[in-house]
Amino acid sequence: MFPAPRQRWVDAMQSPEAAIRALPHDTLVVHGREDQVIPLGNSLLLSQWIPRSQLHVFGQCGHWTQIEHAARFAQLVENFLAEADGLNE
């Protein structure tokens, strides 16, 4: 994706598939449908690998969901955290 030597730093941030599949936590995966940086397929795959995941795709949104749809993003995260907190009580 990036020219050398930058790609090696991106590769170093990757988590092994087995570690991702083993995540025991409720996980919110958020993606912008028109993201030109990271393909939507990456988030679809994560949502399949993580057993307790929820995927939310923002339409008419690029890479910065938290900025492009700030209020809706904040509400989504707040609801997710409130629900997760309620499950832990």
N, C-alpha and C positions, 0 to 999 in steps of 0.2 A: 504494500500500500504506500509506503514511504521510501524515498531513496536512502541508500546506505549513508551513514551509519544509523540513521534515525529508526529504521524498522526494528533493529535489534532491541531497542528500548520498549517498543510497543509489544514485541514478542515476549519480553521479560515480564510484562504485566498480566499475561494470560494465566488463567487458572485451569488445571487439568479437568477434563470432562467428568471424571469420577468424583472429584471434589464438588463440582457444581451439582451433580446428581444426588449427592449425599447431603445437601443442605436441608436441615430439618425445620427451618423457620418459614413462617408465612413470608412471602416475597412478592413485592409489587414490581413488575417490569413495565416501564413506560417508554413509548417510542412515538416519534413523529412520522406519520405516513410518508411525507415527502423528504425525509432525511436524506441528504446527499453525501453524508459522511459515513454513516453506518447503515448498511442495508437492513430493512425491516425483517428479513429472514433471520438475522442474528437474534432478534428478540423473540421471534416465533420459536426458534430452536431452544432458547433459554427457557421459555415457558413450558416447553415439552419436557425438558430435562429436569426442571425443579418441580418436585411433586406438589408442593403447597404454594404454587405461584398463581398470580393473577396478571394478565396482560391487558394493558390499556393502550390503545393506539389513538393518538390525536390526529384527526383529519386536518387538512390545510395547515400543516405544521412541519417544520424542518427539524434540525438537530437540537434546537434549544427549547424543548417543551416547557421547561420551567420559566422561560422568559416570554416565549411567543403566546402562551396561554397561561399566564401566571396565576390568575384567580382560579381557573378551573383545575390547574395542576395542584395548587395549594389545597383546594377542597378535596380533591381525590386523595392526596397523601394524608390529610387530616382524618378523613373517613376511614381510610385503610388502617391507620395507627389506632384510632378509637376502637375499631372492630377487633384488631389484634389484641389490644389491651383488655377488652372485655372478655376475650377468650382465655386470657391468662389469669383471670380472677378466680 
